[in-house]
Amino acid sequence: MQEQCSPAVPLIALSPSSQSSDPGQSLSYTVTLSNRDNTNCGSTIFTLSDAVPSGWTGSLSPSSLNLDAGQTGSVTLTVTSAAAAASGSYGLDVNVTGSETVHSVADTAEYIVADQCSMYVPELSLTPSTQSGYPGTTLIYTVSLSNRDNPACNGSTFSMTPSLPAGWSGTVVPASVTLVPGASASASLTVTSMDTTTSGAYSVRVDIGGAAAHETGLSAVYVVNEVIVKPPADSVPPTAPGALQVDIKRKSNNLSWASASDNVGVAGYLVWRDGVMIADITTTSYSDRSIIPGTVYSYWISAYDAAGNESDSSKSVDTEPVISTKPPKKK
């Protein structure tokens, strides 16, 4: 005897079972349907319909399948969420009906509406906040940047541009970074002041560009130190003292002379007797008390300044009898 047709519940599956997207976006799901009637049954036309949240749109292509017993087919479910849909999980239903009551079946998939992207001003720091250097010095600051957008946003590119006093030079390396929400990066701000910059505190700034919500900036301080100019070294010796005179007394020879002059100033005088320095004084007179009465001595004077420059010797003067001698050359 010929076996009779035995209709069975068809097998249905939606793939993927879950997807996520921003509000107003379209997602596609594959609906797979298998006819599980026994082979004594003829082909069956299965009609498919969708059920999506209010305000959403859904479509099935094709909307029906003609399947023989044991045969499998598929259709595409396309779902577009409402533009104002709140974030959360939403169910999507596909219902199937056929020629037999047992052919009615349904399956559900999930559409997750992600949070809407909200952009925020990035977190920015510039360290150190203050540095100092002499004019023309190159200083380096560290720029730290963090993307504070919420997780629903995609990655963003942030440009970094230096803003410096006129005539100064500087770069930010790298000049831009791309960051996903929550990510951070650092860069180097290199700044060189002008050689002619006067001392004082100057602002150096990094401006952040990109999306309008990301525009910001931050300043640090570059202190230009005062350059202390030292006077040129004094290499000019004083003039030779003049008008040396010796007043001979019984126990001393009293010397006096005219002041020397110097481009900066005379610091003192050296008293010489017979080629030996016997005194270093700041006045223009000297009393030589270490003498032997009746002994002939030869005196001369030289001047010196604070830089150690020594003048030529004055004309020498001898005690009695007067002997004209030329002062020795300075070593």
C-alpha positions in Angstrom: 0.0 0.0 0.0 1.3 3.4 -1.0 2.5 5.6 2.0 0.4 8.7 2.6 1.7 12.3 2.7 2.8 13.4 6.2 3.2 17.2 6.5 5.7 18.4 9.1 6.7 21.7 10.7 9.2 23.4 8.5 12.6 24.4 9.8 13.4 28.2 9.9 16.4 30.1 10.9 17.4 33.8 10.7 21.1 34.8 10.3 22.7 36.5 11.9 20.6 36.2 15.0 21.8 39.7 16.2 23.2 42.8 14.5 23.7 46.4 15.6 23.6 49.8 13.9 22.9 53.5 14.4 19.3 54.7 14.2 17.9 55.0 10.7 20.3 52.4 9.2 19.3 49.3 7.2 20.4 45.8 8.1 19.9 42.6 6.1 19.2 39.1 7.5 19.0 35.8 5.7 15.9 33.7 6.3 16.5 30.0 5.6 13.5 27.6 5.3 13.4 23.9 4.9 10.4 21.8 3.9 10.3 18.8 6.2 7.3 17.0 4.7 7.9 13.4 3.7 8.5 12.5 0.1 4.9 11.5 -0.5 3.9 15.1 -0.3 4.0 17.4 -3.2 5.6 20.8 -3.3 4.4 23.5 -0.9 4.2 27.2 -1.3 5.3 28.9 1.9 4.3 32.5 2.4 6.6 34.7 4.5 5.7 37.9 6.3 7.7 40.2 8.7 6.8 42.0 11.9 9.1 45.0 12.8 8.7 47.7 15.5 6.3 50.6 14.8 7.8 53.3 12.7 10.4 50.8 11.2 10.3 49.3 7.7 10.8 45.7 6.7 10.7 43.8 3.4 11.2 40.2 2.4 12.6 39.2 -1.0 11.1 37.0 -2.3 8.0 36.9 -0.1 7.3 33.2 -0.8 9.1 30.0 -1.5 7.8 26.9 -3.5 9.7 24.0 -1.9 9.5 20.3 -2.6 9.6 17.9 0.3 13.2 18.0 1.8 14.1 21.1 -0.2 15.6 24.2 1.4 15.4 27.8 0.2 16.2 31.3 1.5 14.9 34.9 1.3 16.4 38.2 2.4 14.9 40.3 5.2 15.8 44.0 5.1 15.0 46.1 8.1 15.5 49.9 8.5 15.1 51.3 12.0 13.4 54.6 12.7 15.7 57.6 12.6 14.6 58.5 16.1 14.8 55.0 17.6 16.2 55.0 21.1 19.2 52.8 21.8 18.4 49.3 22.8 17.5 45.8 21.6 14.5 45.2 19.2 13.0 41.9 18.0 12.3 41.2 14.3 9.9 38.4 13.5 9.4 36.4 10.3 6.2 34.3 10.1 5.7 31.4 7.7 2.4 29.8 6.6 1.7 27.0 4.1 -1.1 24.8 2.8 -1.3 22.9 6.0 -1.8 24.2 9.6 1.4 22.4 10.6 3.4 24.5 8.2 2.9 27.6 10.3 6.2 28.6 12.0 8.1 31.7 13.1 11.5 32.9 14.1 13.0 36.1 15.7 16.2 38.0 15.2 17.6 41.0 17.1 18.3 44.5 15.8 20.4 46.5 18.4 20.2 50.3 18.0 23.5 51.7 19.2 23.8 54.8 21.2 23.9 57.9 19.0 27.3 59.5 18.6 28.0 62.4 20.9 31.2 64.3 20.3 33.0 66.2 23.1 36.0 68.5 23.4 39.1 66.3 23.7 41.2 66.2 26.8 44.4 68.2 26.2 47.6 68.8 28.2 50.9 70.6 27.5 53.8 69.7 29.7 55.8 71.2 31.2 53.6 74.2 31.7 56.6 76.5 31.9 60.2 76.3 30.5 63.0 78.8 30.1 65.9 79.4 27.8 68.0 82.1 26.3 67.1 83.8 23.0 67.4 81.3 20.1 67.0 78.2 22.4 64.9 75.3 21.2 62.6 73.9 23.8 60.3 70.8 23.6 56.9 70.4 25.1 54.8 67.2 25.2 51.2 67.4 23.9 48.8 64.7 25.3 45.4 64.3 23.6 42.5 62.0 24.5 39.3 61.4 22.5 36.3 61.9 24.9 33.6 61.1 22.3 31.1 58.4 23.5 31.6 54.8 22.2 28.9 55.2 19.5 31.2 57.5 17.6 33.7 56.3 15.0 37.4 57.3 15.2 38.2 60.9 14.6 41.3 62.7 13.2 42.6 65.5 15.2 45.0 68.1 13.7 47.6 69.8 15.9 49.0 73.3 14.9 51.5 75.5 16.8 50.6 79.1 17.5 53.8 81.1 18.4 55.0 84.6 18.8 55.9 86.4 15.5 59.2 85.4 14.1 59.5 82.2 16.2 59.6 78.8 14.6 58.0 75.5 15.8 56.5 72.2 14.7 54.2 69.6 16.2 55.2 66.0 15.4 53.0 64.2 14.4 50.9 66.9 13.0 47.7 64.8 13.3 46.4 61.7 15.1 43.4 59.5 14.5 41.8 58.2 17.7 38.8 56.0 18.5 36.7 57.1 21.5 38.6 56.7 24.8 42.0 56.4 23.0 45.0 58.7 23.7 48.1 59.8 21.9 51.0 62.2 22.4 53.1 64.5 20.2 56.1 66.8 20.6 55.8 70.6 20.3 59.3 72.0 19.4 59.7 75.8 19.8 62.7 78.0 18.9 62.7 81.7 19.9 64.4 84.4 17.9 68.0 85.3 18.7 66.8 88.9 19.2 63.9 88.1 21.6 63.9 90.3 24.7 63.6 88.7 28.1 60.2 87.9 29.4 57.4 85.3 29.4 55.8 84.3 26.1 52.8 82.1 25.3 53.2 79.1 23.0 50.0 77.3 22.0 48.8 74.2 20.3 45.4 74.4 18.5 43.4 71.2 17.9 41.3 71.0 14.8 39.0 68.5 13.1 35.2 68.2 13.8 33.7 71.4 15.1 33.0 69.8 18.5 36.7 68.9 18.7 38.2 72.4 18.3 40.2 73.5 21.3 43.6 74.7 22.3 46.0 75.1 25.2 49.0 77.3 26.0 52.2 76.9 27.9 54.9 79.5 28.8 58.3 80.0 27.3 60.4 82.3 29.5 63.2 84.0 27.7 66.1 84.6 30.1 67.9 87.9 30.2 71.2 87.9 28.4 73.9 89.6 30.6 76.5 91.2 28.4 79.9 91.3 29.9 82.1 94.3 29.2 85.0 93.6 27.0 88.3 92.6 28.7 90.5 95.6 29.7 93.8 95.3 27.9 94.9 98.9 28.1 97.5 99.7 30.8 97.7 103.0 32.7 100.0 105.7 31.7 103.4 105.9 33.4 103.4 108.0 36.6 105.2 111.3 36.2 107.2 113.9 38.2 108.8 111.5 40.6 110.6 113.3 43.4 112.7 112.0 46.3 113.0 114.0 49.5 116.1 112.6 51.4 115.9 112.6 55.1 118.3 111.2 57.7 116.3 108.0 58.2 114.0 107.9 55.2 113.7 108.7 51.5 110.3 110.2 50.9 108.9 109.7 47.4 106.1 111.5 45.7 104.8 111.5 42.1 102.0 112.6 39.8 99.0 110.3 39.3 98.8 108.0 36.3 95.6 107.8 34.2 93.7 104.7 32.8 90.8 104.0 30.5 89.0 102.3 33.4 90.8 103.3 36.5 94.2 103.1 38.3 94.1 100.4 41.0 97.5 101.1 42.6 101.2 101.8 42.3 104.3 99.7 42.6 107.4 101.3 44.2 110.7 100.0 42.8 114.2 100.4 44.4 117.2 99.2 42.5 115.1 96.9 40.4 113.3 95.3 43.3 109.6 96.1 44.2 109.4 97.3 47.7 105.8 98.5 48.0 102.3 98.1 46.5 100.2 101.1 47.5 97.2 103.1 46.3 98.5 106.6 47.2 101.0 108.8 45.2 103.6 109.0 48.0 105.8 106.6 49.9 108.3 106.8 52.6 111.2 104.3 52.3 112.5 103.8 55.9 114.6 100.7 55.2 117.6 102.6 54.0 121.3 102.9 55.0 122.1 106.6 55.3 124.6 107.8 52.6 123.7 104.9 50.3 122.8 105.7 46.8 119.4 104.3 45.7 117.6 104.4 42.4 113.8 104.6 42.5 111.0 104.5 39.9 107.2 103.9 40.0 104.8 101.9 37.8 101.0 102.0 37.9 98.5 99.1 37.4 94.7 98.7 36.9 92.1 96.3 38.1 92.6 94.0 35.1 96.3 93.6 36.0 97.7 95.8 33.2 100.9 97.5 34.4 102.2 100.8 33.0 105.6 101.6 31.8 107.9 102.7 34.6 108.2 106.4 35.5 111.5 108.1 35.0 113.9 106.9 37.7 115.3 109.2 40.4 118.5 108.5 42.3 119.4 109.6 45.8 122.7 111.6 46.1 124.8 111.6 44.2 122.2 111.8 41.3 122.9 109.2 38.7 120.8 109.1 35.6 119.8 105.5 35.0 117.3 104.2 32.5 114.7 102.0 34.2 115.0 98.3 33.2 112.6 96.9 30.7 109.6 95.1 32.2 109.7 91.4 31.8 
